[in-house]
């Protein structure tokens, strides 16, 4: 009898220790997460605590949307502004103490690290899952489960000055013709510019020929399989190198130089993102237009990185059903369009992203310029959301510097991949 009691006490203590270690994800919990989450028969909380990014236009737009949710449900939303990149560290401290949020806001490429730390629970979107851009859903999927409700999508595309090129180049051959005809470096005039030594912007030309960061099959990422030195990646690197070799892009190019020249009207086409729409439009007015990235010689569309900003469900929330309902409300078509109108960020809600009426709505400043990026998103792929992605940027940035100077692309990329593998191993695979 004493042995039974002792064993019972040991089990109780063990359960207590495991519970104190933070949220757990056993088999039963995973099964439970597969059930559709609803608010039916769930008592309403008096309030939900929501951490938002500390940016004025974003806060203004969200304040409007949160008030509408309170009017609909009677639930008060306590909006707390915390810089998006500081939220993870803060929630790790505040969550266990009961001072954290029900919902927080993150870029999707940090999801893997957040899940490993046990800071977020999967989100059951139910039938609402079909309302979001598929690439955005793929971006917030980790280890087969949805860990966020997509709100904002962004990728990059082609801006062009209609005074210099009346129509967008459809193919890379067209773009190179513009680069050749419109470039006069002595006069600071260029047909085509981009940050061609920045891996974030260069990746589409690797991926369009078959390169990849980590092998990804059905959402399962194999970080031991790196495709940044395969034949496709090398072909993409050779294309990029030709831009420097032919004098189309100066080796010293950076974002500030490129933006300044484009805004002066000295550049026909550039590759950049929708975050520059307002600035470019102020400088160029109706001369400004956008388009997806030109098709490569193999007929493939360059696969740009797609970034997603997403609402996440805190593992420490005691109001998970209502927090999920709240996230769905904030990201519906109407609210997504309002957020774009005020904050200027592209919606992940598919109807809002492609709504023809919205694209001509004069209330939404410069909205027609979103169309090029909305089209490019369908050709893009989510930036990997595994922690190992953080080990990729520096080696690839260094590799592109050597490629710009004329070094052999195959040798440079092979060395970069070896460095990435070593960095991943040194970090314990994280």
Steps between C-alpha positions, in 0.01 A plus 500: 500500500782740586661423166177588321463827691865584439464429132185715489680790669794470260260516206327806643832674552614409150181640348549820698857538376397445138217749530737759644727465199246676281233402248518139388393340173423135562309277262164575658553874464588463132180300449304767684649772280360323194146562622341818369536782747177690563368738765177304539428438868826673595461784749605839368799656671470861610804585290769366270856630522655554157860599432536706183805634322600844627445697179260795487306430180465135588371586847255750355355244258483226763333726754213550255468126440523408868219741585279326246572165663404639840176636353425158350584282801516724806857382565744779579830488310801618697747608233862500618768638267817290503756508219433192289860379524501534880180310566643148510754575770239689701232232475747237619529702822146636537304195382583264789432782746150550361582847368528414134254544213229277360611593149829635367638607161803354320677459166448142389868411467527500882226239546736203528693656784177609674354150482819336625488731802139396564368856481217449249221250442370383161200691368193326361367713216230254399321597180656847520833354388392531136459876541876558512759506225639147466861615512420683824350184652807302393717762670329461838498120484767333712542127551164443334299736719376857457670730750361835400219694335655684201439875492760660273692365201795660329735414222689703245442566135588739221448876514538689175493858377249526214679805360805280436328166423134523396433132576636259757756249371337157483816292477855515630610551139279811485646627827858448383422690180378794711813474716724512194320786325427722799824470698754782494695466823699818433174696526358288785232367268396135514251272331482257791610506862456278802693405813671220311730403788209462744390137523143593595451668161724267296335175611227501229763457230649200680160343566368563148770269364453235769704623796353490849598577858378184676319213334130526576251223428138541607600748770774280642832683489826305477769741618773247417414535131619844385455588133696823477791353303311268265495555122197729517648721770825526304312599184317769696827626644652516152206715386550737794874513436437601137322816617815617675729378222301688232496818706122502541524512880789672683680288761450770766120503461296511818140581592556872557685553170242300306202677654653844447569438132158353436321787670698748288374329186842363407403130505252321275434189712587382849419204721367597841200450728159656563636677808644755253175569312418823684854641475536419132154631420575830672805538274368366170122534520310343211825400331535218755376148423559148631519150355598149604861391446579420135491138387836324472637350178383153610142627511482496879393788720764609752389374844526794734502458876158571650486635852189480717416693814269291709293502816602222736319331788692510825548160662429673831163645397200384703262625231612300197158463335419870517856597410464289185164662422663840544786419261257383232300821537803728472614325182169484314464673164348823626748552783797399287409768246463760773843406633650537154329835451646640823825308554589431136584130542376236256226269633542123535125459464462377142181693419649821636823442308326449165182705547457691171284764664766555763772532239321802352375647825618862512484494879787253502801707401706360212316168518529428124875469560441197718398290200853412388586366844169318538578314177860427602385340826342213307844419356683545830575262783500559875831581658592190706361528853748261662760636747785382274413774249687748718824320410451561126509879462862590577669222297280572198550875532877448503475261203315757292769759573761265353276418204455872429881531486525224241588190705388158375132458605517122546802516729364794697158342554649164596704672769195696618294183541782339697506805729122482548523132590778568749302786660191283534704219658671744738162631612380153587292475186306817584 
